[in-house]
Amino acid sequence: MQVSEDQFAKIVKETKSVILSAIRTNLYEYYAYAVDDVVQETYLRAYKSLIKDKFQNKSTLVTWLYAIARNEALRMNSKLKNEERKRDGLSLFLKNVSYPESGMNDKYDFNEIMKIIGLLPIKYRSIVMMHYEGVNDIEIAEKLLIPQGTVKSRLHRGKKMICSLINKKEVSK
């Protein structure tokens, strides 16, 4: 079923309420702010599939779109939950950075900290990132094919570098 832009616009108009219902049913209430993104992803995925003639008429178009919307809502739940875990992991990581000279406090948001971590040399950055994502030292050592002692020392140095970069940022304000 090839579809033109005008035909697709008509499909969107006719199915919008069903799609919104599917999304609201499957998207966690906590993530209600993401409804528009899920609607957009649903219709984008459907449009791409229709252009490639992937709709097989095994069900009605509305049923097929409902399934796409449900899957996109579930995908968004996972994506946002993973982002929260990363933020929580970073918060926990920063609480464990116990260098009094760092002057660190809660005024840094996730994006600022990610920028600071991004300034680290790669051999420290990769270990710090894996650590805050919850990967333990043994697993990091296995993934990077380096000794566990090296992981620990690079993590320690990485934390010190983060503190130093934060101090430099504080001084330059």
N, C-alpha and C positions, 0 to 999 in steps of 0.2 A: 504494500500500500504506500505508494509515493504520495507525498503531501506538499502542497505549496504553502507559502507563508500565510496567505489569506485563509486557506483551509485550516491551518494550524491555529490561527488566531480565533477562528470560530470554535475549534475544539476546546481551546483554553476557556473561552467565554462560557461554553456549555458545561464544562466539567469542573470549574473552579470550586464550587461549593463541595463537591464530592472529594476533591483533592484536599481541600482545607480540613474536611472532616477526618480523612485518613491521617493527615499529619497531626492534628490535635489529639487524635486517639492514641497515636504511637510515640509522639515526642514527649519526653518528660516535661511536666509542668514547669519545672525549674528552668528549663531551656526555652520557654515560650517566646523569648525575644528572638529566637532563630527561625521562627515560622516562615518569614519571608524568604530567607536563604534556602530553606528546604523546598518551598514552592518553586523557586527559581531553578534549583537543581533538578527537581522532578520534571519540570517541563523541558529543561535543556536536554536531559537524558532521553526523554520521550521523543523530542524533536530529532535528535541525532539518530535514534533508532528508526524512526519513521523514514527519514531521508535515506537510510541504508536499507530500507525495506525489510526490517527485522520483525515487524508485527506480523504474526502468523495466523491471525483470525481464529485461534483456538478458543478465545474468549472474546467478550465484547471489549471495545476500546476503553470504556469506563473501568471495567474490571482490571484491565491491563495497567491503566494509569494509576488506579488505586494501589495496586501491588508495587508499582514504582515508588509512589508517594510513601507507602509504608516502609519500604526498604530504605529510602532516603532519610526518613525520620529516624529509623533505627541506626543508620550510619552516623547521623548527626549526634545522636545520643552518645555513641561510642567516641566520636571525635572530641566532643566537648568534655566528656568524662576524662579522657586521656589528657586533655589540656589542663584540666583541674589537677589531676595527679601530678603533672609536671610542675605546676605552680606550687602545690603542696610540698612536693619533693624539694623544690628550690628553697621554700621557706624553712623547711626542716634542715636542709643543708646549711643555710645561712645562720640558723640558730646554733648549729654545731661549729661554726667558725668562731672559735673562742680566742681571739687575739684582741686584748683590751686596747692595743694601740690603733686598732682599725677605726674606732669611732663609728662603727656601723650602727644603724638603727632602722626603724621600720619605714623611713621615708623613701626608700627605693622601691619602685614597682618592678614587676616581672620583666618588662621590656628593658628597663635601665640595667638591671642585673645581667640580662642576656647580652646586652651590648658590652658590658664590662667583661663578661666571660669570653666574649668573642675577640677581645683584645689579647687574650692569653696566647702564647705560642701553642701550636697544634698539639704537641706531645703532652701538654698540661690540660689544654681545653678538652680534648677527647675524654680524658680520665675524669675530669671534674663533671662534665656533662653526664657521662655514664653513671657516676656516683650519685648525682642528684636525681637521676631517673630511677634509682633504687637498685642498680646492679652492684653486687658485692665485689670486694677486692679480688677474690679468687676468679670469678667470672670475667672481670675486666682483664686480669692477667692472661686468662685463656684466650679471650677474644683478640687481644693485642699481641699475643705471643711474646710476653715479657714476664720476668719474674714478679711474684707478688710483692716483694720488697720494693721493687722499682715503682709499682703502682702506688704503694703507700707513700713513698718519698715524693713522687710527682704530685700526688693529691695534696700532701702537706705543703709543698712549694706552691702549688696552684692556689690554695687557700690564702697563703701569705701574699701572693701576687694580687689576688682579688682585693685583699685588705689594703695593700699599697696603692692600687689603682683607685680605690674608693677614697683613700686619704688625699691623693693628688687631686681628685675631682672636688673634694671638700675645700681644699686650699684654693683652688682656682675659682671657686664661686664668689 
